[in-house]
Amino acid sequence: MSSLIHPDVLPQLAEVSIDPERPLLICDADEVLVRFMASLEHFLARRGLYYDWKEYDFRSTIRRHDDDVVVTPAEVRAIRDDFFHQQLEHLDAVPGASDSLQQLADHCQIIILTNLPVTVRDARRRGLTRHGMAYPVVANQGGKGPTVRHLAGGVRAPVVFIDDMPQHHASVAVAAGHVRRFQFIEDPRLERLMGRSEDAHHQVDSWAAALPLVEHELRQRRW
Protein backbone atom coordinates (compact mmCIF):
# COMPACT_ATOMS: atom_id res chain seq x y z
CA MET A 1 0.00 0.00 0.00
CA SER A 2 1.69 3.18 -1.20
CA SER A 3 2.35 6.00 1.26
CA LEU A 4 2.82 8.54 -1.54
CA ILE A 5 0.30 11.03 -2.87
CA HIS A 6 -0.24 10.80 -6.63
CA PRO A 7 1.31 13.72 -8.57
CA ASP A 8 -2.10 14.66 -10.00
CA VAL A 9 -3.44 15.14 -6.47
CA LEU A 10 -0.76 17.42 -5.03
CA PRO A 11 -1.75 20.59 -6.96
CA GLN A 12 -5.36 20.10 -5.87
CA LEU A 13 -4.34 19.89 -2.22
CA ALA A 14 -2.52 23.19 -2.58
CA GLU A 15 -5.88 24.77 -3.47
CA VAL A 16 -7.60 23.54 -0.30
CA SER A 17 -7.71 25.87 2.70
CA ILE A 18 -8.17 24.12 6.06
CA ASP A 19 -8.80 25.73 9.43
CA PRO A 20 -6.73 23.72 11.95
CA GLU A 21 -9.13 24.56 14.79
CA ARG A 22 -12.34 23.45 13.07
CA PRO A 23 -13.61 19.82 12.82
CA LEU A 24 -13.12 18.29 9.38
CA LEU A 25 -15.33 15.90 7.39
CA ILE A 26 -13.66 14.15 4.46
CA CYS A 27 -16.42 12.53 2.42
CA ASP A 28 -16.52 10.25 -0.60
CA ALA A 29 -19.10 10.89 -3.34
CA ASP A 30 -20.18 7.68 -5.07
CA GLU A 31 -22.77 5.65 -3.14
CA VAL A 32 -22.43 8.19 -0.30
CA LEU A 33 -23.59 11.46 -1.87
CA VAL A 34 -24.63 10.32 -5.37
CA ARG A 35 -25.93 7.07 -6.87
CA PHE A 36 -23.17 5.91 -9.19
CA MET A 37 -24.13 2.28 -9.83
CA ALA A 38 -27.82 2.93 -10.53
CA SER A 39 -26.88 5.52 -13.15
CA LEU A 40 -24.25 3.21 -14.62
CA GLU A 41 -26.85 0.46 -15.04
CA HIS A 42 -29.12 2.77 -17.08
CA PHE A 43 -26.12 3.91 -19.11
CA LEU A 44 -25.15 0.29 -19.89
CA ALA A 45 -28.71 -0.76 -20.73
CA ARG A 46 -28.93 1.92 -23.42
CA ARG A 47 -25.92 0.25 -25.04
CA GLY A 48 -27.15 -3.32 -24.87
CA LEU A 49 -25.00 -4.09 -21.84
CA TYR A 50 -25.56 -5.00 -18.19
CA TYR A 51 -23.67 -5.32 -14.90
CA ASP A 52 -23.93 -8.89 -13.59
CA TRP A 53 -23.37 -8.10 -9.86
CA LYS A 54 -21.12 -11.12 -9.25
CA GLU A 55 -18.24 -9.00 -7.98
CA TYR A 56 -17.11 -5.39 -7.84
CA ASP A 57 -14.75 -5.36 -10.79
CA PHE A 58 -15.68 -3.59 -14.00
CA ARG A 59 -13.14 -5.70 -15.89
CA SER A 60 -15.22 -8.87 -15.49
CA THR A 61 -18.79 -7.81 -14.77
CA ILE A 62 -19.95 -5.76 -17.77
CA ARG A 63 -21.62 -8.12 -20.25
CA ARG A 64 -23.58 -7.96 -23.48
CA HIS A 65 -27.30 -8.70 -23.25
CA ASP A 66 -27.41 -10.63 -26.52
CA ASP A 67 -24.73 -13.24 -25.72
CA ASP A 68 -23.69 -12.64 -22.04
CA VAL A 69 -20.07 -12.22 -23.11
CA VAL A 70 -17.86 -9.99 -20.96
CA VAL A 71 -16.68 -6.89 -22.83
CA THR A 72 -12.98 -6.45 -23.50
CA PRO A 73 -10.66 -4.32 -21.31
CA ALA A 74 -10.46 -1.74 -24.10
CA GLU A 75 -14.26 -1.54 -24.22
CA VAL A 76 -14.40 -1.17 -20.44
CA ARG A 77 -12.05 1.81 -20.62
CA ALA A 78 -14.13 3.39 -23.40
CA ILE A 79 -17.36 2.80 -21.46
CA ARG A 80 -15.84 4.31 -18.31
CA ASP A 81 -14.59 7.38 -20.14
CA ASP A 82 -17.92 7.90 -21.93
CA PHE A 83 -19.82 7.52 -18.66
CA PHE A 84 -17.60 9.99 -16.83
CA HIS A 85 -17.88 12.62 -19.54
CA GLN A 86 -21.59 12.17 -20.31
CA GLN A 87 -23.19 11.23 -17.00
CA LEU A 88 -21.00 12.20 -14.07
CA GLU A 89 -22.65 15.56 -13.46
CA HIS A 90 -26.15 14.07 -13.84
CA LEU A 91 -26.13 11.39 -11.13
CA ASP A 92 -29.06 11.31 -8.70
CA ALA A 93 -28.34 12.34 -5.12
CA VAL A 94 -28.44 9.86 -2.25
CA PRO A 95 -31.51 10.76 -0.14
CA GLY A 96 -30.68 13.11 2.69
CA ALA A 97 -27.12 13.76 1.55
CA SER A 98 -27.44 17.45 0.74
CA ASP A 99 -29.50 18.36 3.80
CA SER A 100 -27.17 16.38 6.07
CA LEU A 101 -24.04 18.07 4.75
CA GLN A 102 -25.69 21.47 5.11
CA GLN A 103 -26.44 20.67 8.72
CA LEU A 104 -22.92 19.39 9.36
CA ALA A 105 -21.39 22.45 7.69
CA ASP A 106 -22.70 24.57 10.55
CA HIS A 107 -19.97 23.16 12.78
CA CYS A 108 -17.36 21.58 10.49
CA GLN A 109 -15.48 22.05 7.24
CA ILE A 110 -16.22 19.59 4.43
CA ILE A 111 -13.99 18.24 1.66
CA ILE A 112 -15.17 15.77 -0.99
CA LEU A 113 -12.44 13.17 -1.68
CA THR A 114 -13.38 11.11 -4.72
CA ASN A 115 -11.32 8.66 -6.79
CA LEU A 116 -11.64 9.93 -10.34
CA PRO A 117 -9.36 11.13 -13.14
CA VAL A 118 -8.53 14.78 -12.56
CA THR A 119 -9.88 15.48 -16.07
CA VAL A 120 -13.45 14.97 -14.81
CA ARG A 121 -13.04 16.77 -11.49
CA ASP A 122 -15.04 19.76 -12.74
CA ALA A 123 -17.87 17.48 -13.90
CA ARG A 124 -18.01 15.93 -10.43
CA ARG A 125 -18.04 19.39 -8.86
CA ARG A 126 -20.87 20.53 -11.15
CA GLY A 127 -22.90 17.42 -10.36
CA LEU A 128 -22.57 17.90 -6.62
CA THR A 129 -23.29 21.62 -6.86
CA ARG A 130 -26.49 20.83 -8.77
CA HIS A 131 -27.68 19.00 -5.64
CA GLY A 132 -26.66 21.77 -3.26
CA MET A 133 -23.31 20.21 -2.29
CA ALA A 134 -20.86 22.89 -3.41
CA TYR A 135 -17.83 21.84 -1.35
CA PRO A 136 -14.15 21.58 -2.33
CA VAL A 137 -13.52 18.48 -4.45
CA VAL A 138 -10.24 16.57 -4.60
CA ALA A 139 -9.95 13.96 -7.37
CA ASN A 140 -7.76 11.31 -5.77
CA GLN A 141 -5.76 8.47 -7.31
CA GLY A 142 -4.91 5.23 -5.49
CA GLY A 143 -5.39 4.65 -1.78
CA LYS A 144 -6.95 7.55 0.10
CA GLY A 145 -4.81 7.19 3.23
CA PRO A 146 -1.92 9.46 2.19
CA THR A 147 -4.32 12.18 1.01
CA VAL A 148 -6.36 11.98 4.21
CA ARG A 149 -3.15 12.17 6.25
CA HIS A 150 -2.20 15.35 4.39
CA LEU A 151 -5.64 16.94 4.84
CA ALA A 152 -6.00 15.94 8.50
CA GLY A 153 -2.39 16.34 9.58
CA GLY A 154 -2.58 19.88 10.92
CA VAL A 155 -6.13 19.75 12.24
CA ARG A 156 -6.36 20.03 16.02
CA ALA A 157 -10.02 19.00 16.07
CA PRO A 158 -11.90 15.77 15.26
CA VAL A 159 -11.67 14.43 11.71
CA VAL A 160 -14.22 12.05 10.17
CA PHE A 161 -13.77 10.04 6.95
CA ILE A 162 -16.74 8.55 5.06
CA ASP A 163 -16.29 6.09 2.20
CA ASP A 164 -17.87 2.93 0.80
CA MET A 165 -14.77 0.92 -0.11
CA PRO A 166 -12.98 -1.29 2.45
CA GLN A 167 -9.59 -0.71 0.83
CA HIS A 168 -9.81 3.02 1.47
CA HIS A 169 -10.67 2.46 5.11
CA ALA A 170 -7.66 0.15 5.39
CA SER A 171 -5.48 2.80 3.76
CA VAL A 172 -6.70 5.55 6.10
CA ALA A 173 -6.35 3.30 9.15
CA VAL A 174 -2.64 2.88 8.34
CA ALA A 175 -1.87 6.44 7.24
CA ALA A 176 -4.12 8.47 9.59
CA GLY A 177 -5.24 6.16 12.37
CA HIS A 178 -6.71 8.94 14.52
CA VAL A 179 -9.36 9.72 11.90
CA ARG A 180 -12.80 8.28 12.69
CA ARG A 181 -14.02 6.13 9.82
CA PHE A 182 -17.57 5.47 8.52
CA GLN A 183 -18.29 2.86 5.88
CA PHE A 184 -21.34 4.16 4.02
CA ILE A 185 -22.85 2.11 1.15
CA GLU A 186 -26.29 3.27 0.01
CA ASP A 187 -26.86 0.51 -2.60
CA PRO A 188 -27.58 -2.81 -0.79
CA ARG A 189 -26.38 -4.84 -3.79
CA LEU A 190 -23.01 -3.15 -3.61
CA GLU A 191 -22.90 -3.65 0.15
CA ARG A 192 -23.31 -7.41 -0.38
CA LEU A 193 -20.44 -7.45 -2.87
CA MET A 194 -18.01 -5.34 -0.84
CA GLY A 195 -18.76 -6.65 2.61
CA ARG A 196 -18.01 -4.84 5.84
CA SER A 197 -14.73 -3.09 6.43
CA GLU A 198 -12.89 -4.27 9.53
CA ASP A 199 -11.14 -0.89 9.59
CA ALA A 200 -14.27 1.27 9.85
CA HIS A 201 -15.55 2.42 13.23
CA HIS A 202 -19.17 2.67 12.01
CA GLN A 203 -21.29 0.96 9.34
CA VAL A 204 -24.21 2.94 7.87
CA ASP A 205 -26.39 2.79 4.77
CA SER A 206 -28.39 6.02 5.00
CA TRP A 207 -27.93 9.61 6.05
CA ALA A 208 -30.71 9.19 8.60
CA ALA A 209 -28.44 6.68 10.36
CA ALA A 210 -25.17 8.48 9.65
CA LEU A 211 -25.98 12.06 10.60
CA PRO A 212 -26.32 11.73 14.39
CA LEU A 213 -23.24 9.51 14.60
CA VAL A 214 -21.13 11.88 12.49
CA GLU A 215 -22.30 14.85 14.52
CA HIS A 216 -21.35 13.04 17.71
CA GLU A 217 -17.86 12.19 16.42
CA LEU A 218 -17.21 15.74 15.20
CA ARG A 219 -18.10 17.19 18.59
CA GLN A 220 -15.61 15.04 20.50
CA ARG A 221 -12.29 16.28 21.78
CA ARG A 222 -9.31 15.34 19.62
CA TRP A 223 -8.20 11.93 20.92
C-alpha positions in Angstrom: 0.0 0.0 0.0 1.7 3.2 -1.2 2.4 6.0 1.3 2.8 8.5 -1.5 0.3 11.0 -2.9 -0.2 10.8 -6.6 1.3 13.7 -8.6 -2.1 14.7 -10.0 -3.4 15.1 -6.5 -0.8 17.4 -5.0 -1.7 20.6 -7.0 -5.4 20.1 -5.9 -4.3 19.9 -2.2 -2.5 23.2 -2.6 -5.9 24.8 -3.5 -7.6 23.5 -0.3 -7.7 25.9 2.7 -8.2 24.1 6.1 -8.8 25.7 9.4 -6.7 23.7 12.0 -9.1 24.6 14.8 -12.3 23.4 13.1 -13.6 19.8 12.8 -13.1 18.3 9.4 -15.3 15.9 7.4 -13.7 14.1 4.5 -16.4 12.5 2.4 -16.5 10.2 -0.6 -19.1 10.9 -3.3 -20.2 7.7 -5.1 -22.8 5.6 -3.1 -22.4 8.2 -0.3 -23.6 11.5 -1.9 -24.6 10.3 -5.4 -25.9 7.1 -6.9 -23.2 5.9 -9.2 -24.1 2.3 -9.8 -27.8 2.9 -10.5 -26.9 5.5 -13.1 -24.2 3.2 -14.6 -26.9 0.5 -15.0 -29.1 2.8 -17.1 -26.1 3.9 -19.1 -25.2 0.3 -19.9 -28.7 -0.8 -20.7 -28.9 1.9 -23.4 -25.9 0.3 -25.0 -27.2 -3.3 -24.9 -25.0 -4.1 -21.8 -25.6 -5.0 -18.2 -23.7 -5.3 -14.9 -23.9 -8.9 -13.6 -23.4 -8.1 -9.9 -21.1 -11.1 -9.2 -18.2 -9.0 -8.0 -17.1 -5.4 -7.8 -14.8 -5.4 -10.8 -15.7 -3.6 -14.0 -13.1 -5.7 -15.9 -15.2 -8.9 -15.5 -18.8 -7.8 -14.8 -20.0 -5.8 -17.8 -21.6 -8.1 -20.2 -23.6 -8.0 -23.5 -27.3 -8.7 -23.3 -27.4 -10.6 -26.5 -24.7 -13.2 -25.7 -23.7 -12.6 -22.0 -20.1 -12.2 -23.1 -17.9 -10.0 -21.0 -16.7 -6.9 -22.8 -13.0 -6.5 -23.5 -10.7 -4.3 -21.3 -10.5 -1.7 -24.1 -14.3 -1.5 -24.2 -14.4 -1.2 -20.4 -12.0 1.8 -20.6 -14.1 3.4 -23.4 -17.4 2.8 -21.5 -15.8 4.3 -18.3 -14.6 7.4 -20.1 -17.9 7.9 -21.9 -19.8 7.5 -18.7 -17.6 10.0 -16.8 -17.9 12.6 -19.5 -21.6 12.2 -20.3 -23.2 11.2 -17.0 -21.0 12.2 -14.1 -22.6 15.6 -13.5 -26.2 14.1 -13.8 -26.1 11.4 -11.1 -29.1 11.3 -8.7 -28.3 12.3 -5.1 -28.4 9.9 -2.3 -31.5 10.8 -0.1 -30.7 13.1 2.7 -27.1 13.8 1.5 -27.4 17.4 0.7 -29.5 18.4 3.8 -27.2 16.4 6.1 -24.0 18.1 4.7 -25.7 21.5 5.1 -26.4 20.7 8.7 -22.9 19.4 9.4 -21.4 22.4 7.7 -22.7 24.6 10.6 -20.0 23.2 12.8 -17.4 21.6 10.5 -15.5 22.1 7.2 -16.2 19.6 4.4 -14.0 18.2 1.7 -15.2 15.8 -1.0 -12.4 13.2 -1.7 -13.4 11.1 -4.7 -11.3 8.7 -6.8 -11.6 9.9 -10.3 -9.4 11.1 -13.1 -8.5 14.8 -12.6 -9.9 15.5 -16.1 -13.5 15.0 -14.8 -13.0 16.8 -11.5 -15.0 19.8 -12.7 -17.9 17.5 -13.9 -18.0 15.9 -10.4 -18.0 19.4 -8.9 -20.9 20.5 -11.1 -22.9 17.4 -10.4 -22.6 17.9 -6.6 -23.3 21.6 -6.9 -26.5 20.8 -8.8 -27.7 19.0 -5.6 -26.7 21.8 -3.3 -23.3 20.2 -2.3 -20.9 22.9 -3.4 -17.8 21.8 -1.3 -14.2 21.6 -2.3 -13.5 18.5 -4.5 -10.2 16.6 -4.6 -9.9 14.0 -7.4 -7.8 11.3 -5.8 -5.8 8.5 -7.3 -4.9 5.2 -5.5 -5.4 4.6 -1.8 -6.9 7.6 0.1 -4.8 7.2 3.2 -1.9 9.5 2.2 -4.3 12.2 1.0 -6.4 12.0 4.2 -3.2 12.2 6.2 -2.2 15.3 4.4 -5.6 16.9 4.8 -6.0 15.9 8.5 -2.4 16.3 9.6 -2.6 19.9 10.9 -6.1 19.7 12.2 -6.4 20.0 16.0 -10.0 19.0 16.1 -11.9 15.8 15.3 -11.7 14.4 11.7 -14.2 12.0 10.2 -13.8 10.0 6.9 -16.7 8.6 5.1 -16.3 6.1 2.2 -17.9 2.9 0.8 -14.8 0.9 -0.1 -13.0 -1.3 2.5 -9.6 -0.7 0.8 -9.8 3.0 1.5 -10.7 2.5 5.1 -7.7 0.2 5.4 -5.5 2.8 3.8 -6.7 5.5 6.1 -6.3 3.3 9.2 -2.6 2.9 8.3 -1.9 6.4 7.2 -4.1 8.5 9.6 -5.2 6.2 12.4 -6.7 8.9 14.5 -9.4 9.7 11.9 -12.8 8.3 12.7 -14.0 6.1 9.8 -17.6 5.5 8.5 -18.3 2.9 5.9 -21.3 4.2 4.0 -22.8 2.1 1.2 -26.3 3.3 0.0 -26.9 0.5 -2.6 -27.6 -2.8 -0.8 -26.4 -4.8 -3.8 -23.0 -3.1 -3.6 -22.9 -3.6 0.1 -23.3 -7.4 -0.4 -20.4 -7.5 -2.9 -18.0 -5.3 -0.8 -18.8 -6.6 2.6 -18.0 -4.8 5.8 -14.7 -3.1 6.4 -12.9 -4.3 9.5 -11.1 -0.9 9.6 -14.3 1.3 9.8 -15.6 2.4 13.2 -19.2 2.7 12.0 -21.3 1.0 9.3 -24.2 2.9 7.9 -26.4 2.8 4.8 -28.4 6.0 5.0 -27.9 9.6 6.1 -30.7 9.2 8.6 -28.4 6.7 10.4 -25.2 8.5 9.7 -26.0 12.1 10.6 -26.3 11.7 14.4 -23.2 9.5 14.6 -21.1 11.9 12.5 -22.3 14.9 14.5 -21.3 13.0 17.7 -17.9 12.2 16.4 -17.2 15.7 15.2 -18.1 17.2 18.6 -15.6 15.0 20.5 -12.3 16.3 21.8 -9.3 15.3 19.6 -8.2 11.9 20.9 
